[in-house]
Amino acid sequence: LRSPTPAACLALYTLRAGCAWACASAAFAPDEYWQAAEPAHRLAFGYGTEPTWEWRPDVALRSHAFVLPLAAVYRALSLLHLDAPLVVRLAPRLLFAGAAAASDVAAGALADAHLGGGAKCIAGDLATLASLLSWMQAYAGSRSLA
């Protein structure tokens, strides 16, 4: 099983972050904000919009497990005095661009593992390429949809 080089991982992240940046002004679904960015902002900064009904303790449909990494990023930005509005707005996209790049790498590793990987096997490369060429992965892969 081949593992990707750090340079390949950085290239994948850069590509996914570029897609995130290009799509930063477009909204895909309200949950992108209301179920991830808004609760994380409220946890990190102590203020923000009221949580939606799914977050009420008597309903408890949502968990903070998905929100905590983003809240940690927001808190770190605040402590470093880097919490400008543009940075706070792009932080979820850049964080989840890492998850999208990891899924590209995982697609290749999964194909290699199940299709006989090895130095001459191109299944992993083709799977990674398929993941990279998916328009939905490019548009929605770096979005914080819980």
C-alpha positions, 0 to 999 in steps of 0.5 A: 500500500502506497502512502501519499507524500507530504507534497501530494497531501499539501497539493490536495489541500491547496486544491480543496482550499482553492475550491473553498475560497472560490465558493466562499460567497455562495450559500449551498444550504442554510444548515451550513451556517445554522448547524455548524458555524453559528453554534461554533461561533457561540461556543467560541465567542460567547455570543451570536444567534440563538440556536435553532430548535434542534439544539434545545435540550428537550429535543437534542437532535444535534451534538457538539461533537461536530462543532467543537473542532470549528469552535476550537479554531475560532477560539484560537483565532480569537486568542491570536487576535486573528478573528477578523470577519473575513477570517472567521467566515473562511475558517470553516471552509479551510478547516473542512478543506482538510477533511475533503483532502483527507477523503481524496487520500482515503479514496485512493488508499481504499481502492489500493487496499481492495483492488490489490495496491502495489507499485504498478496498480493504478486503482488508487490513483484513478480513485483519487482522480475520480474524487478530485474530478467530482464537481459535487466534491469540489463544491460541497466537500469543504462545506460544514454540513453537519 
